Amino acid sequence: MNILETIIISKKKEVLARKELRSVQVLEGSLHFERKPCSLVSNIRRMAQVGIIAEFKRKSPSKGVINNQISIEEATTGYLQGGAAGLSILTDMEYFGGASEDLAGARSLHSCPILRKDFIIDEYQIIEAKSIGADVILLIAAVLPPNKLRMLGEFAKTMGMEVLLEVHNEQELQKSINPFIDLLGVNNRNLTTFETNISVSKSLAAQIPQDFLKVSESGIDDPRVVSELMTYGFEGFLIGEHFMRSEDPGSTCDGFIKTVMS
């Protein structure tokens, strides 16, 4: 059993427990539930600079602790002051050290688009995402069959949220595309080995329909890579570890964006 399979087994148990802890009715009564979600696609496209989706990420299964010292307020404020087009907040506790409270905390501080970064397998998690202030959800092709991806995407759209579909190879891309996607993310990290290779984004770029905003994810730690990927049609770049490993993630994000734009 690989790490992804292990995570999904744990996630199914977690979702069941969360359903018992907090009903859908309670989630729908949250302060954020009636808020109109922001568009990450629009925000990336209207910004004059590169579309960085800056991620708050305390740890990962492959790298262990990345940064468990900085606060959600300091990191996210720094990201936005540095020119990030949106935020990605990890909410998985067991493997990534995240929490729903992190996203809710970021929402209370900022009006920008926020992606809930988690392993979404159930409609309940989408309702939960909206209740804590998320604008965008992540659906992972390696985790869900095409019919489930479509169903969850359609459900998210009924709630006014955007959908980022993440793929890792051509097979996932071809079988997973559906009308309820806004952003198509290519994860350069193999979720079974956790190795990263930017050539994955390059090889899939031409196969991604123009209907979707192209996002490259994982393993991006050099502004020159972003500049190169932009020539392949990528408009969004999800970066977390590179920023979070520094003492001042916001400043690192700012310098990164300025270098790309120079």
DACORVEN-V840365 format. One record per pair of residues at least 12 apart in sequence whose C-alpha atoms are under 10 Angstrom apart, sorted by the first residue. I is the first residue (numbers start at 1). J is the second residue. D is the distance in whole Angstrom. If there is no record, write none. Layout:
i=I j=J d=D
i=I j=J d=D
This chain:
i=1 j=192 d=9
i=2 j=191 d=9
i=2 j=192 d=6
i=2 j=193 d=8
i=3 j=61 d=8
i=3 j=62 d=9
i=3 j=95 d=10
i=3 j=191 d=8
i=3 j=192 d=6
i=3 j=193 d=8
i=3 j=194 d=9
i=4 j=61 d=10
i=4 j=119 d=10
i=4 j=142 d=9
i=4 j=143 d=8
i=4 j=191 d=6
i=4 j=192 d=6
i=4 j=193 d=10
i=4 j=194 d=10
i=5 j=142 d=10
i=5 j=143 d=8
i=5 j=191 d=10
i=5 j=192 d=9
i=7 j=61 d=10
i=7 j=92 d=10
i=7 j=94 d=9
i=7 j=95 d=8
i=7 j=119 d=8
i=8 j=119 d=7
i=8 j=120 d=9
i=8 j=121 d=8
i=8 j=143 d=8
i=10 j=94 d=8
i=10 j=95 d=10
i=11 j=92 d=9
i=11 j=94 d=9
i=11 j=118 d=9
i=11 j=119 d=7
i=11 j=120 d=9
i=11 j=121 d=8
i=11 j=122 d=10
i=12 j=119 d=10
i=12 j=120 d=10
i=12 j=121 d=8
i=12 j=122 d=9
i=14 j=92 d=10
i=14 j=93 d=10
i=14 j=94 d=10
i=15 j=120 d=9
i=15 j=121 d=9
i=15 j=122 d=8
i=15 j=124 d=8
i=15 j=125 d=8
i=16 j=122 d=10
i=16 j=124 d=10
i=18 j=124 d=9
i=18 j=125 d=9
i=18 j=128 d=10
i=19 j=124 d=8
i=19 j=125 d=9
i=19 j=128 d=10
i=22 j=128 d=9
i=23 j=124 d=9
i=23 j=128 d=10
i=24 j=124 d=7
i=24 j=125 d=10
i=24 j=127 d=7
i=24 j=128 d=8
i=24 j=131 d=10
i=25 j=127 d=10
i=26 j=128 d=10
i=26 j=131 d=9
i=27 j=124 d=9
i=27 j=127 d=7
i=27 j=128 d=6
i=27 j=129 d=9
i=27 j=130 d=8
i=27 j=131 d=6
i=27 j=132 d=8
i=28 j=127 d=7
i=28 j=128 d=8
i=28 j=130 d=9
i=28 j=131 d=6
i=29 j=131 d=8
i=30 j=128 d=10
i=30 j=130 d=9
i=30 j=131 d=6
i=30 j=132 d=8
i=30 j=133 d=9
i=31 j=131 d=7
i=31 j=132 d=8
i=31 j=133 d=9
i=32 j=104 d=9
i=32 j=107 d=9
i=32 j=108 d=9
i=32 j=129 d=10
i=32 j=130 d=7
i=32 j=131 d=5
i=32 j=132 d=6
i=32 j=133 d=5
i=32 j=134 d=9
i=33 j=127 d=8
i=33 j=128 d=9
i=33 j=129 d=9
i=33 j=130 d=6
i=33 j=131 d=5
i=33 j=132 d=8
i=33 j=133 d=7
i=33 j=134 d=9
i=33 j=159 d=9
i=34 j=130 d=9
i=34 j=131 d=8
i=34 j=133 d=10
i=34 j=159 d=10
i=35 j=130 d=9
i=35 j=131 d=9
i=35 j=133 d=8
i=35 j=134 d=10
i=35 j=135 d=10
i=35 j=160 d=10
i=36 j=130 d=10
i=36 j=133 d=10
i=36 j=135 d=8
i=36 j=159 d=9
i=36 j=160 d=7
i=36 j=161 d=9
i=37 j=111 d=10
i=37 j=112 d=9
i=37 j=113 d=8
i=37 j=114 d=9
i=37 j=130 d=8
i=37 j=133 d=8
i=37 j=134 d=7
i=37 j=135 d=5
i=37 j=136 d=8
i=37 j=159 d=9
i=37 j=160 d=6
i=37 j=161 d=6
i=37 j=162 d=8
i=38 j=86 d=10
i=38 j=111 d=8
i=38 j=112 d=7
i=38 j=113 d=5
i=38 j=114 d=8
i=38 j=133 d=10
i=38 j=134 d=9
i=38 j=135 d=6
i=38 j=136 d=8
i=38 j=160 d=9
i=38 j=161 d=8
i=38 j=162 d=9
i=39 j=86 d=9
i=39 j=112 d=9
i=39 j=113 d=6
i=39 j=114 d=9
i=39 j=135 d=7
i=39 j=136 d=8
i=39 j=160 d=9
i=39 j=161 d=8
i=39 j=162 d=7
i=39 j=182 d=10
i=40 j=53 d=9
i=40 j=85 d=8
i=40 j=86 d=7
i=40 j=87 d=9
i=40 j=112 d=8
i=40 j=113 d=5
i=40 j=114 d=8
i=40 j=115 d=8
i=40 j=135 d=8
i=40 j=136 d=7
i=40 j=161 d=10
i=40 j=162 d=8
i=40 j=163 d=10
i=40 j=164 d=10
i=40 j=182 d=9
i=40 j=183 d=9
i=40 j=213 d=10
i=40 j=236 d=10
i=41 j=85 d=9
i=41 j=86 d=10
i=41 j=113 d=9
i=41 j=136 d=10
i=41 j=162 d=8
i=41 j=163 d=10
i=41 j=164 d=10
i=41 j=182 d=7
i=41 j=183 d=7
i=41 j=212 d=9
i=41 j=213 d=7
i=41 j=214 d=10
i=41 j=235 d=9
i=41 j=236 d=9
i=42 j=85 d=10
i=42 j=113 d=10
i=42 j=213 d=10
i=43 j=84 d=10
i=43 j=85 d=6
i=43 j=86 d=8
i=43 j=112 d=8
i=43 j=113 d=8
i=44 j=84 d=9
i=44 j=85 d=6
i=44 j=86 d=8
i=44 j=113 d=10
i=44 j=213 d=9
i=44 j=235 d=7
i=44 j=236 d=7
i=44 j=237 d=10
i=45 j=85 d=9
i=45 j=213 d=9
i=45 j=235 d=8
i=45 j=236 d=9
i=46 j=85 d=9
i=47 j=83 d=9
i=47 j=84 d=9
i=47 j=85 d=7
i=48 j=83 d=10
i=48 j=261 d=10
i=49 j=83 d=8
i=49 j=84 d=9
i=49 j=85 d=9
i=49 j=257 d=8
i=49 j=258 d=9
i=49 j=260 d=9
i=49 j=261 d=7
i=50 j=83 d=8
i=50 j=84 d=8
i=50 j=85 d=8
i=50 j=226 d=9
i=50 j=227 d=9
i=50 j=230 d=9
i=50 j=234 d=10
i=50 j=235 d=7
i=50 j=236 d=7
i=50 j=237 d=8
i=50 j=256 d=10
i=50 j=257 d=7
i=50 j=258 d=9
i=50 j=260 d=7
i=50 j=261 d=7
i=51 j=83 d=9
i=51 j=84 d=7
i=51 j=85 d=5
i=51 j=86 d=8
i=51 j=215 d=9
i=51 j=226 d=10
i=51 j=230 d=10
i=51 j=234 d=9
i=51 j=235 d=6
i=51 j=236 d=5
i=51 j=237 d=6
i=51 j=238 d=9
i=51 j=257 d=9
i=52 j=79 d=9
i=52 j=80 d=10
i=52 j=82 d=10
i=52 j=83 d=8
i=52 j=84 d=5
i=52 j=85 d=5
i=52 j=86 d=7
i=52 j=87 d=8
i=52 j=215 d=9
i=52 j=216 d=10
i=52 j=226 d=9
i=52 j=235 d=9
i=52 j=236 d=6
i=52 j=237 d=5
i=52 j=238 d=6
i=52 j=239 d=7
i=52 j=240 d=10
i=52 j=253 d=9
i=52 j=256 d=10
i=52 j=257 d=8
i=53 j=79 d=9
i=53 j=80 d=10
i=53 j=83 d=10
i=53 j=84 d=6
i=53 j=85 d=6
i=53 j=86 d=5
i=53 j=87 d=5
i=53 j=88 d=6
i=53 j=89 d=10
i=53 j=113 d=9
i=53 j=114 d=9
i=53 j=115 d=9
i=53 j=215 d=9
i=53 j=216 d=10
i=53 j=217 d=9
i=53 j=236 d=7
i=53 j=237 d=6
i=53 j=238 d=5
i=53 j=239 d=6
i=53 j=240 d=8
i=54 j=75 d=9
i=54 j=76 d=8
i=54 j=78 d=10
i=54 j=79 d=6
i=54 j=80 d=8
i=54 j=82 d=10
i=54 j=83 d=9
i=54 j=84 d=6
i=54 j=85 d=8
i=54 j=86 d=6
i=54 j=87 d=5
i=54 j=88 d=6
i=54 j=89 d=9
i=54 j=114 d=10
i=54 j=115 d=10
i=54 j=237 d=8
i=54 j=238 d=6
i=54 j=239 d=5
i=54 j=240 d=6
i=54 j=241 d=9
i=54 j=242 d=10
i=54 j=243 d=8
i=54 j=244 d=9
i=54 j=249 d=9
i=54 j=250 d=9
i=54 j=253 d=8
i=55 j=75 d=9
i=55 j=76 d=8
i=55 j=79 d=9
i=55 j=84 d=10
i=55 j=86 d=9
i=55 j=87 d=6
i=55 j=88 d=4
i=55 j=89 d=6
i=55 j=90 d=8
i=55 j=114 d=10
i=55 j=115 d=9
i=55 j=117 d=9
i=55 j=238 d=7
i=55 j=239 d=6
i=55 j=240 d=4
i=55 j=241 d=8
i=55 j=242 d=10
i=55 j=243 d=8
i=55 j=244 d=8
i=55 j=249 d=10
i=56 j=70 d=10
i=56 j=71 d=9
i=56 j=72 d=7
i=56 j=75 d=7
i=56 j=76 d=7
i=56 j=79 d=9
i=56 j=87 d=8
i=56 j=88 d=6
i=56 j=89 d=5
i=56 j=90 d=6
i=56 j=91 d=10
i=56 j=98 d=9
i=56 j=102 d=9
i=56 j=103 d=9
i=56 j=106 d=10
i=56 j=117 d=10
i=56 j=239 d=9
i=56 j=240 d=6
i=56 j=241 d=8
i=56 j=243 d=9
i=56 j=244 d=7
i=56 j=249 d=9
i=57 j=72 d=10
i=57 j=75 d=10
i=57 j=88 d=9
i=57 j=89 d=7
i=57 j=90 d=6
i=57 j=91 d=9
i=57 j=92 d=10
i=57 j=96 d=7
i=57 j=97 d=8
i=57 j=98 d=7
i=57 j=117 d=10
i=57 j=239 d=10
i=57 j=240 d=6
i=57 j=241 d=7
i=57 j=243 d=9
i=57 j=244 d=7
i=57 j=245 d=9
i=58 j=70 d=9
i=58 j=71 d=10
i=58 j=72 d=10
i=58 j=89 d=10
i=58 j=90 d=8
i=58 j=93 d=10
i=58 j=95 d=10
i=58 j=96 d=6
i=58 j=97 d=6
i=58 j=98 d=7
i=58 j=240 d=9
i=58 j=241 d=9
i=58 j=244 d=8
i=58 j=245 d=9
i=59 j=90 d=9
i=59 j=93 d=10
i=59 j=94 d=10
i=59 j=95 d=7
i=59 j=96 d=5
i=59 j=97 d=6
i=59 j=98 d=8
i=59 j=241 d=9
i=59 j=244 d=9
i=60 j=92 d=10
i=60 j=94 d=10
i=60 j=95 d=6
i=60 j=96 d=5
i=60 j=97 d=8
i=60 j=98 d=10
i=60 j=241 d=9
i=61 j=94 d=9
i=61 j=95 d=6
i=61 j=96 d=7
i=61 j=97 d=10
i=61 j=194 d=9
i=62 j=95 d=10
i=62 j=96 d=10
i=62 j=191 d=10
i=62 j=193 d=9
i=62 j=194 d=6
i=62 j=195 d=9
i=63 j=96 d=10
i=63 j=194 d=9
i=63 j=241 d=9
i=64 j=95 d=9
i=64 j=96 d=8
i=64 j=97 d=10
i=65 j=96 d=9
i=65 j=97 d=9
i=65 j=245 d=9
i=66 j=96 d=10
i=66 j=97 d=10
i=66 j=240 d=10
i=66 j=241 d=7
i=66 j=242 d=9
i=66 j=243 d=10
i=66 j=244 d=7
i=66 j=245 d=6
i=66 j=246 d=9
i=67 j=97 d=10
i=67 j=241 d=9
i=67 j=243 d=10
i=67 j=244 d=6
i=67 j=245 d=6
i=67 j=246 d=8
i=67 j=247 d=9
i=67 j=249 d=10
i=68 j=97 d=8
i=68 j=244 d=9
i=68 j=245 d=10
i=69 j=247 d=9
i=70 j=244 d=9
i=70 j=247 d=8
i=70 j=248 d=8
i=70 j=249 d=9
i=71 j=102 d=9
i=72 j=89 d=9
i=72 j=101 d=10
i=72 j=102 d=6
i=72 j=103 d=8
i=72 j=105 d=7
i=72 j=106 d=7
i=72 j=109 d=10
i=73 j=102 d=9
i=73 j=105 d=8
i=73 j=106 d=7
i=73 j=108 d=10
i=73 j=109 d=7
i=73 j=110 d=9
i=74 j=106 d=10
i=74 j=248 d=9
i=74 j=249 d=9
i=74 j=250 d=8
i=75 j=106 d=10
i=75 j=243 d=9
i=75 j=244 d=8
i=75 j=247 d=10
i=75 j=248 d=8
i=75 j=249 d=6
i=75 j=250 d=6
i=75 j=251 d=9
i=75 j=253 d=10
i=76 j=88 d=9
i=76 j=89 d=9
i=76 j=105 d=10
i=76 j=106 d=7
i=76 j=107 d=10
i=76 j=109 d=9
i=76 j=110 d=8
i=76 j=249 d=9
i=76 j=250 d=7
i=77 j=106 d=9
i=77 j=109 d=8
i=77 j=110 d=8
i=77 j=249 d=10
i=77 j=250 d=7
i=78 j=248 d=8
i=78 j=249 d=7
i=78 j=250 d=4
i=78 j=251 d=7
i=78 j=252 d=9
i=78 j=253 d=8
i=78 j=254 d=8
i=79 j=243 d=9
i=79 j=248 d=10
i=79 j=249 d=7
i=79 j=250 d=4
i=79 j=251 d=8
i=79 j=252 d=9
i=79 j=253 d=6
i=79 j=254 d=7
i=80 j=110 d=9
i=80 j=112 d=8
i=80 j=250 d=8
i=80 j=253 d=9
i=80 j=254 d=9
i=81 j=250 d=7
i=81 j=251 d=9
i=81 j=253 d=9
i=81 j=254 d=8
i=82 j=249 d=9
i=82 j=250 d=6
i=82 j=251 d=7
i=82 j=252 d=8
i=82 j=253 d=6
i=82 j=254 d=4
i=82 j=255 d=8
i=82 j=256 d=9
i=82 j=257 d=8
i=82 j=258 d=9
i=83 j=250 d=9
i=83 j=253 d=8
i=83 j=254 d=6
i=83 j=255 d=10
i=83 j=256 d=10
i=83 j=257 d=7
i=83 j=258 d=9
i=84 j=112 d=9
i=84 j=237 d=10
i=84 j=238 d=10
i=84 j=250 d=9
i=84 j=253 d=8
i=84 j=254 d=8
i=84 j=257 d=8
i=85 j=112 d=8
i=85 j=113 d=8
i=85 j=114 d=10
i=85 j=236 d=9
i=85 j=237 d=10
i=86 j=110 d=10
i=86 j=111 d=10
i=86 j=112 d=6
i=86 j=113 d=5
i=86 j=114 d=6
i=86 j=115 d=8
i=86 j=236 d=10
i=86 j=238 d=9
i=87 j=103 d=9
i=87 j=106 d=9
i=87 j=107 d=10
i=87 j=110 d=10
i=87 j=112 d=7
i=87 j=113 d=6
i=87 j=114 d=5
i=87 j=115 d=6
i=87 j=116 d=9
i=87 j=117 d=10
i=87 j=134 d=10
i=87 j=136 d=10
i=87 j=238 d=9
i=87 j=239 d=10
i=87 j=240 d=10
i=88 j=103 d=9
i=88 j=106 d=10
i=88 j=113 d=9
i=88 j=114 d=6
i=88 j=115 d=5
i=88 j=116 d=6
i=88 j=117 d=6
i=88 j=118 d=10
i=88 j=134 d=9
i=88 j=136 d=9
i=88 j=137 d=10
i=88 j=138 d=10
i=88 j=238 d=8
i=88 j=239 d=9
i=88 j=240 d=8
i=89 j=102 d=7
i=89 j=103 d=6
i=89 j=104 d=10
i=89 j=106 d=8
i=89 j=114 d=7
i=89 j=115 d=6
i=89 j=116 d=6
i=89 j=117 d=6
i=89 j=118 d=8
i=89 j=134 d=9
i=89 j=240 d=9
i=90 j=102 d=8
i=90 j=103 d=8
i=90 j=115 d=9
i=90 j=116 d=6
i=90 j=117 d=5
i=90 j=118 d=6
i=90 j=119 d=10
i=90 j=240 d=10
i=91 j=103 d=7
i=91 j=116 d=7
i=91 j=117 d=6
i=91 j=118 d=6
i=91 j=119 d=9
i=91 j=129 d=10
i=92 j=116 d=10
i=92 j=117 d=8
i=92 j=118 d=6
i=92 j=119 d=8
i=93 j=118 d=10
i=96 j=118 d=9
i=98 j=117 d=9
i=98 j=118 d=9
i=99 j=118 d=10
i=100 j=116 d=9
i=100 j=118 d=10
i=100 j=128 d=9
i=100 j=129 d=8
i=100 j=131 d=10
i=100 j=132 d=7
i=100 j=133 d=10
i=100 j=134 d=10
i=101 j=132 d=8
i=102 j=132 d=9
i=103 j=115 d=9
i=103 j=116 d=7
i=103 j=117 d=10
i=103 j=129 d=9
i=103 j=132 d=7
i=103 j=133 d=7
i=103 j=134 d=7
i=104 j=129 d=9
i=104 j=130 d=10
i=104 j=131 d=9
i=104 j=132 d=5
i=104 j=133 d=6
i=104 j=134 d=8
i=105 j=132 d=9
i=105 j=133 d=9
i=106 j=132 d=9
i=106 j=133 d=9
i=106 j=134 d=10
i=107 j=132 d=8
i=107 j=133 d=6
i=107 j=134 d=8
i=107 j=135 d=10
i=108 j=132 d=9
i=108 j=133 d=8
i=111 j=133 d=10
i=112 j=134 d=10
i=112 j=135 d=9
i=113 j=133 d=9
i=113 j=134 d=8
i=113 j=135 d=6
i=113 j=136 d=7
i=113 j=162 d=10
i=114 j=133 d=8
i=114 j=134 d=5
i=114 j=135 d=5
i=114 j=136 d=6
i=114 j=137 d=9
i=115 j=129 d=9
i=115 j=133 d=9
i=115 j=134 d=6
i=115 j=135 d=6
i=115 j=136 d=5
i=115 j=137 d=6
i=115 j=138 d=7
i=115 j=161 d=10
i=115 j=162 d=9
i=115 j=163 d=9
i=115 j=164 d=9
i=116 j=128 d=10
i=116 j=129 d=7
i=116 j=130 d=9
i=116 j=132 d=9
i=116 j=133 d=9
i=116 j=134 d=6
i=116 j=135 d=8
i=116 j=136 d=6
i=116 j=137 d=5
i=116 j=138 d=7
i=116 j=164 d=10
i=117 j=129 d=10
i=117 j=134 d=10
i=117 j=136 d=9
i=117 j=137 d=7
i=117 j=138 d=6
i=117 j=139 d=9
i=117 j=164 d=10
i=118 j=137 d=8
i=118 j=138 d=7
i=118 j=139 d=8
i=118 j=140 d=9
i=119 j=137 d=9
i=119 j=138 d=7
i=119 j=139 d=7
i=119 j=140 d=7
i=119 j=143 d=8
i=119 j=144 d=10
i=120 j=137 d=8
i=120 j=138 d=7
i=120 j=139 d=6
i=120 j=140 d=8
i=120 j=143 d=9
i=120 j=144 d=9
i=120 j=149 d=10
i=120 j=152 d=9
i=121 j=139 d=8
i=121 j=140 d=9
i=121 j=143 d=8
i=121 j=144 d=7
i=121 j=148 d=8
i=121 j=149 d=9
i=121 j=152 d=8
i=122 j=148 d=9
i=122 j=151 d=10
i=122 j=152 d=7
i=123 j=151 d=9
i=123 j=152 d=6
i=123 j=153 d=9
i=123 j=155 d=7
i=123 j=156 d=8
i=124 j=152 d=10
i=125 j=137 d=9
i=125 j=152 d=10
i=126 j=138 d=10
i=126 j=152 d=8
i=126 j=153 d=9
i=126 j=155 d=8
i=126 j=156 d=6
i=126 j=159 d=9
i=126 j=161 d=9
i=127 j=155 d=9
i=127 j=156 d=8
i=127 j=159 d=8
i=129 j=156 d=10
i=129 j=161 d=10
i=130 j=156 d=9
i=130 j=159 d=8
i=130 j=160 d=9
i=130 j=161 d=8
i=134 j=161 d=8
i=134 j=162 d=10
i=135 j=156 d=10
i=135 j=159 d=10
i=135 j=160 d=8
i=135 j=161 d=5
i=135 j=162 d=6
i=135 j=163 d=9
i=136 j=156 d=9
i=136 j=157 d=10
i=136 j=160 d=9
i=136 j=161 d=5
i=136 j=162 d=5
i=136 j=163 d=6
i=136 j=164 d=7
i=136 j=182 d=9
i=136 j=183 d=10
i=137 j=152 d=10
i=137 j=153 d=9
i=137 j=156 d=8
i=137 j=161 d=7
i=137 j=162 d=7
i=137 j=163 d=5
i=137 j=164 d=6
i=137 j=165 d=9
i=138 j=153 d=9
i=138 j=162 d=9
i=138 j=163 d=6
i=138 j=164 d=5
i=138 j=165 d=6
i=138 j=166 d=7
i=138 j=183 d=9
i=138 j=184 d=10
i=138 j=185 d=9
i=139 j=152 d=8
i=139 j=153 d=8
i=139 j=163 d=7
i=139 j=164 d=6
i=139 j=165 d=5
i=139 j=166 d=6
i=139 j=167 d=9
i=139 j=181 d=9
i=139 j=184 d=10
i=139 j=185 d=10
i=140 j=164 d=8
i=140 j=165 d=6
i=140 j=166 d=5
i=140 j=167 d=7
i=140 j=168 d=9
i=140 j=172 d=9
i=140 j=176 d=9
i=140 j=185 d=9
i=140 j=187 d=10
i=141 j=165 d=7
i=141 j=166 d=6
i=141 j=167 d=5
i=141 j=168 d=8
i=141 j=169 d=10
i=141 j=171 d=10
i=141 j=172 d=6
i=141 j=173 d=8
i=141 j=175 d=9
i=141 j=176 d=6
i=141 j=177 d=9
i=142 j=166 d=8
i=142 j=167 d=7
i=142 j=168 d=8
i=142 j=169 d=9
i=142 j=172 d=7
i=142 j=176 d=10
i=142 j=191 d=8
i=142 j=192 d=10
i=143 j=166 d=10
i=143 j=167 d=10
i=144 j=176 d=9
i=145 j=172 d=9
i=145 j=175 d=9
i=145 j=176 d=8
i=146 j=172 d=9
i=146 j=174 d=10
i=146 j=175 d=6
i=146 j=176 d=5
i=146 j=177 d=8
i=146 j=178 d=8
i=147 j=175 d=10
i=147 j=176 d=8
i=147 j=178 d=9
i=148 j=176 d=10
i=149 j=165 d=8
i=149 j=176 d=7
i=149 j=177 d=9
i=149 j=178 d=8
i=149 j=180 d=9
i=149 j=181 d=9
i=150 j=176 d=8
i=150 j=177 d=8
i=150 j=178 d=6
i=150 j=179 d=8
i=150 j=180 d=7
i=150 j=181 d=9
i=151 j=178 d=10
i=151 j=180 d=9
i=152 j=180 d=9
i=153 j=165 d=9
i=153 j=178 d=8
i=153 j=179 d=8
i=153 j=180 d=5
i=153 j=181 d=7
i=153 j=182 d=10
i=154 j=178 d=9
i=154 j=179 d=8
i=154 j=180 d=5
i=154 j=181 d=9
i=155 j=180 d=9
i=156 j=180 d=8
i=156 j=181 d=10
i=157 j=180 d=7
i=157 j=181 d=9
i=157 j=182 d=10
i=158 j=180 d=10
i=161 j=182 d=10
i=162 j=180 d=8
i=162 j=181 d=7
i=162 j=182 d=6
i=162 j=183 d=8
i=163 j=180 d=7
i=163 j=181 d=5
i=163 j=182 d=5
i=163 j=183 d=6
i=163 j=184 d=9
i=164 j=180 d=9
i=164 j=181 d=6
i=164 j=182 d=6
i=164 j=183 d=5
i=164 j=184 d=6
i=164 j=185 d=6
i=164 j=186 d=10
i=164 j=212 d=9
i=164 j=213 d=9
i=164 j=214 d=10
i=164 j=215 d=9
i=165 j=177 d=8
i=165 j=178 d=10
i=165 j=180 d=9
i=165 j=181 d=6
i=165 j=182 d=8
i=165 j=183 d=6
i=165 j=184 d=5
i=165 j=185 d=6
i=165 j=186 d=8
i=165 j=187 d=10
i=165 j=212 d=10
i=165 j=215 d=10
i=166 j=183 d=9
i=166 j=184 d=6
i=166 j=185 d=5
i=166 j=186 d=6
i=166 j=187 d=6
i=166 j=215 d=9
i=166 j=216 d=9
i=166 j=217 d=9
i=167 j=184 d=8
i=167 j=185 d=6
i=167 j=186 d=5
i=167 j=187 d=6
i=167 j=188 d=9
i=167 j=189 d=10
i=167 j=190 d=10
i=167 j=200 d=10
i=167 j=201 d=10
i=167 j=204 d=9
i=167 j=217 d=10
i=168 j=185 d=9
i=168 j=186 d=6
i=168 j=187 d=5
i=168 j=188 d=7
i=168 j=189 d=7
i=168 j=190 d=7
i=168 j=191 d=8
i=168 j=200 d=7
i=168 j=201 d=9
i=168 j=204 d=9
i=168 j=217 d=10
i=169 j=186 d=8
i=169 j=187 d=9
i=169 j=188 d=9
i=169 j=190 d=9
i=169 j=200 d=7
i=169 j=201 d=9
i=169 j=203 d=9
i=169 j=204 d=7
i=170 j=186 d=10
i=170 j=200 d=9
i=170 j=203 d=9
i=170 j=204 d=7
i=170 j=207 d=8
i=170 j=208 d=10
i=173 j=185 d=10
i=173 j=186 d=9
i=173 j=204 d=8
i=173 j=207 d=8
i=173 j=208 d=8
i=174 j=207 d=8
i=174 j=208 d=9
i=177 j=208 d=9
i=177 j=209 d=9
i=177 j=212 d=10
i=179 j=211 d=9
i=179 j=212 d=10
i=181 j=211 d=9
i=181 j=212 d=7
i=181 j=213 d=9
i=182 j=211 d=8
i=182 j=212 d=5
i=182 j=213 d=7
i=182 j=214 d=9
i=183 j=211 d=9
i=183 j=212 d=5
i=183 j=213 d=5
i=183 j=214 d=6
i=183 j=215 d=7
i=183 j=235 d=10
i=183 j=236 d=9
i=184 j=205 d=10
i=184 j=208 d=8
i=184 j=209 d=9
i=184 j=210 d=10
i=184 j=211 d=9
i=184 j=212 d=6
i=184 j=213 d=6
i=184 j=214 d=5
i=184 j=215 d=6
i=184 j=216 d=9
i=184 j=234 d=10
i=184 j=236 d=10
i=185 j=201 d=9
i=185 j=208 d=10
i=185 j=212 d=9
i=185 j=213 d=8
i=185 j=214 d=6
i=185 j=215 d=4
i=185 j=216 d=6
i=185 j=217 d=7
i=185 j=234 d=9
i=185 j=236 d=9
i=185 j=237 d=9
i=185 j=238 d=9
i=186 j=198 d=9
i=186 j=200 d=7
i=186 j=201 d=6
i=186 j=202 d=9
i=186 j=203 d=10
i=186 j=204 d=8
i=186 j=205 d=8
i=186 j=208 d=10
i=186 j=214 d=8
i=186 j=215 d=6
i=186 j=216 d=5
i=186 j=217 d=6
i=186 j=218 d=9
i=186 j=234 d=10
i=186 j=237 d=10
i=186 j=238 d=10
i=187 j=200 d=8
i=187 j=201 d=7
i=187 j=215 d=9
i=187 j=216 d=6
i=187 j=217 d=5
i=187 j=218 d=6
i=187 j=219 d=9
i=187 j=238 d=9
i=188 j=200 d=6
i=188 j=201 d=6
i=188 j=202 d=10
i=188 j=216 d=7
i=188 j=217 d=6
i=188 j=218 d=5
i=188 j=219 d=7
i=188 j=220 d=9
i=189 j=217 d=8
i=189 j=218 d=6
i=189 j=219 d=7
i=190 j=218 d=10
i=194 j=218 d=10
i=195 j=218 d=10
i=195 j=219 d=9
i=196 j=217 d=10
i=196 j=218 d=7
i=196 j=219 d=6
i=196 j=220 d=9
i=197 j=218 d=9
i=197 j=219 d=7
i=197 j=220 d=9
i=198 j=216 d=8
i=198 j=217 d=9
i=198 j=218 d=8
i=198 j=219 d=7
i=198 j=220 d=8
i=198 j=225 d=8
i=198 j=229 d=9
i=199 j=229 d=10
i=200 j=216 d=9
i=201 j=214 d=9
i=201 j=215 d=9
i=201 j=216 d=6
i=201 j=217 d=8
i=201 j=229 d=8
i=201 j=232 d=9
i=201 j=234 d=9
i=202 j=216 d=9
i=202 j=228 d=9
i=202 j=229 d=7
i=202 j=230 d=10
i=202 j=231 d=10
i=202 j=232 d=7
i=202 j=233 d=9
i=202 j=234 d=9
i=203 j=232 d=9
i=204 j=232 d=9
i=205 j=229 d=9
i=205 j=231 d=10
i=205 j=232 d=6
i=205 j=233 d=7
i=205 j=234 d=8
i=206 j=232 d=8
i=206 j=233 d=8
i=208 j=233 d=10
i=210 j=233 d=9
i=213 j=233 d=9
i=213 j=234 d=7
i=213 j=235 d=7
i=213 j=236 d=7
i=214 j=229 d=10
i=214 j=230 d=10
i=214 j=232 d=9
i=214 j=233 d=7
i=214 j=234 d=5
i=214 j=235 d=6
i=214 j=236 d=6
i=214 j=237 d=9
i=215 j=229 d=10
i=215 j=230 d=10
i=215 j=233 d=9
i=215 j=234 d=6
i=215 j=235 d=6
i=215 j=236 d=4
i=215 j=237 d=5
i=215 j=238 d=7
i=216 j=229 d=8
i=216 j=230 d=10
i=216 j=234 d=7
i=216 j=235 d=8
i=216 j=236 d=6
i=216 j=237 d=5
i=216 j=238 d=6
i=216 j=239 d=9
i=217 j=236 d=9
i=217 j=237 d=6
i=217 j=238 d=5
i=217 j=239 d=7
i=217 j=240 d=9
i=218 j=237 d=9
i=218 j=238 d=7
i=218 j=239 d=6
i=218 j=240 d=8
i=218 j=241 d=8
i=218 j=242 d=9
i=219 j=238 d=9
i=219 j=239 d=8
i=219 j=240 d=9
i=219 j=241 d=8
i=219 j=242 d=8
i=220 j=237 d=8
i=220 j=238 d=8
i=220 j=239 d=6
i=220 j=240 d=9
i=220 j=241 d=9
i=220 j=242 d=7
i=221 j=239 d=8
i=221 j=240 d=9
i=221 j=241 d=8
i=221 j=242 d=6
i=221 j=243 d=8
i=221 j=256 d=9
i=222 j=242 d=9
i=222 j=256 d=8
i=222 j=259 d=9
i=222 j=260 d=9
i=223 j=255 d=9
i=223 j=256 d=6
i=223 j=257 d=7
i=223 j=258 d=9
i=223 j=259 d=6
i=223 j=260 d=5
i=223 j=261 d=9
i=224 j=256 d=10
i=224 j=259 d=8
i=224 j=260 d=7
i=225 j=260 d=9
i=226 j=256 d=10
i=226 j=257 d=9
i=226 j=260 d=7
i=227 j=259 d=10
i=227 j=260 d=6
i=227 j=261 d=8
i=228 j=260 d=10
i=239 j=253 d=9
i=240 j=253 d=10
i=242 j=256 d=10
i=243 j=256 d=9
